[in-house]
Amino acid sequence: ATILDDSPVVFNINGSEPYRPVNYDGRFHGKIPLRYALANSYNVPAVKTLALVGVDNFIDQAGKMGITTWTDPTRYGLSLTLGGGEVKMVDMAEAFGTLANLGRKTKLSSWIRVKDMMGNKLSEFTLDQQDVLDSGIAFIISDILSDNFARQWAFGSRSSLEVPGYKVAVKTGTTNDKKDNWAIGYNPEFLVAVWVGNNNNTPMNQYLTSGITGAAPIWNRIMSYLLKNYSDGKSWYDKPSDVVEKNCYFGRKEYFIAGTEDKVGCQSSIFNLTPTPTPEGYRTTQ
């Protein structure tokens, strides 16, 4: 329920050109709750949040969740949250798997067990898990990423991010050079990660540069198939004991880590539904 300010900002960084992050739609949306900023993939609130948290802290937590490629923190800046850092698809799956397992990092494996022709077990994968994120935080993030109502500002009410009849958390992403787009989503049973891009590492066709038009339709078909044919009925997560509910903006309930629910204002009047005018210097697409 934290209110973020999606408004023009300039970051002056020594040795670099001033950094002016913009949203994918080229607009600014004013003061909005974190839920709506994340659900709609708004870039500016994400960059401002990274500036507040700190790049080093962000890289450290990402490493704990499975990202292995950010070995030199000095190479990265605030664009890291917009795809400004190289990642492996398996690492992204492991990181989102940490959210899917409510904060427990689970080492990926391409095999479960090996048997001989007589059915005798020769070897078996040993599950390697480690708690790296509070389960309440993972639950709240997952709830936001499953909120089809919250993300409809950017994606509409009926998009490839929705699997009718099922609650599924999903996030799209596009690198700032238009060479990659992603859709990664999960529920308590399955996680599906999809990457779309050119094998020769060139920028994509403009109509496929968004995760919602490139990777998301593929993700939706795979996840829909799994849920309809292999689901055992575990529809969603039980609320962790350290998470509480509180009536918030527009009468909607919001989740909080216990003890923080009274530290953030929830009344609807504190955020602005009128988009912030976009200065001429920011009128570029991303």
C-alpha positions as CSV (number, residue, x, y, z in Angstrom):
1,A,0.0,0.0,0.0
2,T,3.0,2.3,0.0
3,I,2.4,5.2,-2.3
4,L,5.0,5.7,-5.1
5,D,5.4,8.9,-7.1
6,D,5.4,8.1,-10.8
7,S,6.6,11.5,-12.0
8,P,9.6,12.9,-14.0
9,V,13.0,12.5,-12.4
10,V,16.6,13.0,-13.4
11,F,19.4,11.1,-11.8
12,N,22.8,12.8,-12.2
13,I,25.6,10.2,-12.1
14,N,29.3,11.0,-12.1
15,G,30.8,10.2,-15.5
16,S,27.5,9.5,-17.2
17,E,24.8,11.3,-19.0
18,P,21.8,12.3,-16.8
19,Y,19.5,9.4,-16.5
20,R,15.8,10.1,-17.2
21,P,13.8,6.9,-16.9
22,V,10.5,6.7,-18.7
23,N,7.6,4.3,-18.7
24,Y,6.8,1.9,-21.6
25,D,3.8,4.0,-22.5
26,G,5.8,7.2,-22.5
27,R,3.5,8.7,-19.8
28,F,3.7,9.4,-16.0
29,H,0.8,8.3,-13.8
30,G,1.2,10.4,-10.6
31,K,1.0,9.0,-7.1
32,I,-0.1,5.4,-7.1
33,P,0.1,2.4,-4.7
34,L,3.1,0.0,-5.0
35,R,0.6,-2.7,-5.9
36,Y,-0.5,-0.8,-9.1
37,A,3.1,0.3,-9.9
38,L,4.4,-3.3,-9.9
39,A,1.4,-4.9,-11.4
40,N,1.5,-2.5,-14.4
41,S,5.3,-2.7,-14.8
42,Y,5.8,1.0,-14.5
43,N,9.5,1.8,-14.9
44,V,9.8,5.1,-13.1
45,P,8.6,3.8,-9.7
46,A,10.8,0.8,-10.0
47,V,13.9,3.0,-10.6
48,K,13.0,5.3,-7.7
49,T,12.6,2.2,-5.5
50,L,16.0,0.9,-6.5
51,A,17.5,4.3,-5.8
52,L,16.0,4.1,-2.3
53,V,17.0,0.5,-1.7
54,G,20.5,0.7,-3.2
55,V,22.0,-1.1,-6.1
56,D,24.4,-3.1,-4.0
57,N,21.6,-4.3,-1.7
58,F,19.5,-5.2,-4.7
59,I,22.3,-7.3,-6.3
60,D,23.0,-9.0,-3.0
61,Q,19.4,-10.1,-2.6
62,A,19.1,-11.2,-6.2
63,G,22.2,-13.3,-5.7
64,K,20.6,-15.0,-2.8
65,M,17.6,-15.8,-4.9
66,G,19.5,-17.3,-7.8
67,I,21.0,-14.6,-10.1
68,T,24.6,-15.6,-10.8
69,T,25.7,-13.1,-13.5
70,W,26.0,-9.9,-11.5
71,T,29.4,-10.6,-10.2
72,D,30.8,-7.0,-10.4
73,P,28.4,-4.5,-8.8
74,T,30.5,-1.6,-10.1
75,R,29.2,-2.4,-13.6
76,Y,25.6,-1.7,-12.8
77,G,23.4,1.3,-12.0
78,L,19.8,2.2,-11.7
79,S,18.9,0.8,-15.1
80,L,19.4,-2.6,-13.6
81,T,15.7,-2.8,-12.7
82,L,14.8,-2.1,-16.4
83,G,16.8,-4.9,-17.9
84,G,20.2,-3.2,-17.7
85,G,22.0,-6.4,-16.5
86,E,22.5,-9.7,-18.3
87,V,20.8,-12.7,-16.8
88,K,20.4,-16.4,-17.6
89,M,16.9,-17.8,-18.1
90,V,17.6,-20.6,-15.6
91,D,18.6,-18.0,-13.1
92,M,15.4,-16.1,-13.6
93,A,13.5,-19.3,-13.2
94,E,15.3,-20.0,-9.9
95,A,14.7,-16.5,-8.6
96,F,11.0,-16.6,-9.4
97,G,10.9,-20.1,-8.0
98,T,12.0,-18.6,-4.7
99,L,8.8,-16.5,-4.8
100,A,6.8,-19.5,-5.8
101,N,8.2,-21.4,-2.8
102,L,7.4,-18.5,-0.5
103,G,11.0,-17.4,0.0
104,R,12.7,-20.8,-0.1
105,K,15.3,-21.0,-2.9
106,T,15.2,-24.4,-4.6
107,K,18.1,-25.5,-6.8
108,L,16.9,-26.3,-10.2
109,S,17.5,-29.8,-11.7
110,S,16.8,-31.3,-15.1
111,W,16.3,-34.8,-13.6
112,I,14.7,-36.4,-10.6
113,R,15.9,-40.0,-10.5
114,V,17.8,-42.6,-12.7
115,K,16.7,-46.2,-12.9
116,D,18.1,-49.2,-14.8
117,M,16.1,-51.3,-17.2
118,M,14.8,-53.4,-14.3
119,G,13.4,-50.4,-12.5
120,N,16.1,-50.3,-9.8
121,K,17.0,-46.9,-8.7
122,L,20.6,-45.9,-9.4
123,S,20.6,-42.3,-8.4
124,E,18.2,-39.7,-7.1
125,F,18.2,-35.9,-7.1
126,T,18.7,-34.5,-3.6
127,L,16.5,-31.4,-3.0
128,D,18.6,-28.4,-2.1
129,Q,16.6,-25.6,-0.5
130,Q,17.5,-22.5,1.5
131,D,15.3,-19.8,3.1
132,V,16.5,-16.5,1.5
133,L,13.3,-14.3,1.7
134,D,10.6,-13.8,4.3
135,S,7.6,-15.9,3.4
136,G,5.3,-13.0,4.1
137,I,7.1,-10.8,1.6
138,A,7.1,-13.5,-1.0
139,F,3.3,-14.0,-0.4
140,I,2.5,-10.3,-0.9
141,I,4.6,-10.0,-4.1
142,S,2.9,-13.1,-5.5
143,D,-0.5,-11.7,-4.6
144,I,0.3,-8.5,-6.5
145,L,1.6,-10.3,-9.5
146,S,-1.7,-12.3,-9.6
147,D,-3.9,-9.3,-9.3
148,N,-5.6,-9.0,-12.7
149,F,-7.6,-6.0,-11.6
150,A,-4.5,-4.0,-10.5
151,R,-2.7,-4.6,-13.8
152,Q,-5.5,-3.7,-16.1
153,W,-4.4,0.0,-16.5
154,A,-1.5,-1.2,-18.6
155,F,-2.6,-4.7,-19.9
156,G,-6.4,-4.5,-20.0
157,S,-8.8,-6.8,-18.1
158,R,-8.4,-9.7,-20.6
159,S,-4.8,-10.3,-21.5
160,S,-2.4,-13.2,-21.9
161,L,-1.4,-12.8,-18.3
162,E,-4.7,-14.2,-17.1
163,V,-5.5,-17.9,-17.1
164,P,-9.3,-18.1,-16.7
165,G,-10.4,-20.1,-13.6
166,Y,-7.0,-20.1,-12.0
167,K,-5.0,-17.7,-9.8
168,V,-1.5,-17.3,-11.2
169,A,1.3,-14.8,-10.5
170,V,3.1,-13.6,-13.6
171,K,5.5,-10.8,-14.6
172,T,6.6,-9.6,-18.0
173,G,9.8,-7.8,-18.8
174,T,11.6,-6.2,-21.7
175,T,15.3,-5.2,-21.8
176,N,16.0,-1.6,-22.5
177,D,17.7,-2.4,-25.8
178,K,14.7,-4.3,-27.2
179,K,16.7,-7.5,-27.6
180,D,14.9,-9.6,-25.0
181,N,11.4,-10.0,-23.5
182,W,10.2,-12.4,-20.9
183,A,7.1,-13.8,-19.2
184,I,7.6,-15.7,-16.0
185,G,4.7,-17.0,-14.0
186,Y,3.8,-19.5,-11.3
187,N,1.3,-20.9,-8.8
188,P,2.0,-23.4,-6.0
189,E,2.4,-26.2,-8.4
190,F,4.1,-25.0,-11.6
191,L,6.5,-22.3,-12.8
192,V,6.9,-21.4,-16.5
193,A,9.5,-19.1,-17.9
194,V,9.5,-17.9,-21.5
195,W,12.1,-15.8,-23.3
196,V,11.6,-14.3,-26.8
197,G,14.4,-12.8,-28.8
198,N,16.7,-13.1,-31.9
199,N,19.4,-15.7,-31.9
200,N,21.8,-13.2,-33.4
201,N,21.2,-10.8,-30.5
202,T,19.7,-8.0,-32.7
203,P,16.8,-5.9,-31.6
204,M,13.3,-7.4,-32.2
205,N,10.5,-6.2,-34.4
206,Q,8.7,-3.4,-32.7
207,Y,5.5,-5.4,-32.5
208,L,7.2,-8.1,-30.4
209,T,9.3,-5.9,-28.1
210,S,6.8,-6.1,-25.3
211,G,6.6,-9.1,-23.0
212,I,2.8,-9.0,-23.3
213,T,2.9,-9.5,-27.1
214,G,6.0,-11.6,-27.4
215,A,6.5,-14.0,-24.5
216,A,3.2,-13.8,-22.7
217,P,1.0,-15.7,-25.3
218,I,3.5,-18.6,-25.3
219,W,3.6,-18.6,-21.5
220,N,-0.2,-18.6,-21.3
221,R,-0.6,-21.6,-23.6
222,I,1.9,-23.7,-21.6
223,M,0.6,-22.7,-18.2
224,S,-3.0,-23.2,-19.2
225,Y,-2.2,-26.7,-20.5
226,L,-0.4,-27.6,-17.2
227,L,-3.1,-26.3,-15.0
228,K,-5.9,-28.0,-17.0
229,N,-4.2,-31.4,-17.3
230,Y,-1.9,-31.8,-14.4
231,S,-3.1,-29.7,-11.5
232,D,-3.9,-31.4,-8.2
233,G,-6.1,-28.6,-7.1
234,K,-3.6,-26.5,-5.0
235,S,-5.0,-23.2,-6.3
236,W,-3.2,-20.7,-4.1
237,Y,-1.0,-20.1,-1.1
238,D,-2.2,-20.1,2.5
239,K,-1.6,-16.7,4.1
240,P,1.6,-16.8,6.2
241,S,1.2,-16.1,9.9
242,D,3.2,-12.8,9.7
243,V,0.8,-11.3,7.1
244,V,-2.3,-9.3,8.1
245,E,-5.2,-7.8,6.1
246,K,-6.5,-4.2,6.3
247,N,-9.2,-2.3,4.4
248,C,-7.4,0.1,2.2
249,Y,-8.0,2.4,-0.8
250,F,-11.4,2.2,-2.4
251,G,-12.5,-0.4,0.2
252,R,-10.1,-3.0,-1.1
253,K,-8.2,-5.1,1.3
254,E,-4.4,-5.0,1.3
255,Y,-1.8,-7.3,2.8
256,F,0.8,-6.1,5.2
257,I,3.7,-7.6,7.2
258,A,2.4,-7.6,10.7
259,G,3.3,-4.5,12.6
260,T,3.6,-2.3,9.4
261,E,-0.2,-2.0,8.7
262,D,-0.5,1.3,10.6
263,K,2.7,2.9,9.2
264,V,1.2,3.5,5.7
265,G,-1.7,5.7,4.9
266,C,-4.5,3.8,3.1
267,Q,-7.1,6.4,2.3
268,S,-7.8,6.8,-1.4
269,S,-7.3,10.6,-1.3
270,I,-3.5,10.3,-0.8
271,F,-2.8,9.2,-4.3
272,N,-3.6,10.9,-7.6
273,L,-5.6,9.3,-10.3
274,T,-4.8,12.1,-12.8
275,P,-1.8,11.3,-14.9
276,T,1.2,13.7,-14.5
277,P,1.8,15.7,-17.7
278,T,4.8,14.4,-19.6
279,P,7.5,17.0,-20.3
280,E,8.6,17.4,-23.9
281,G,12.1,16.1,-23.1
282,Y,10.6,12.7,-22.0
283,R,8.5,11.9,-25.0
284,T,10.4,8.8,-26.0
285,T,9.3,5.2,-26.1
286,Q,10.9,2.5,-24.1
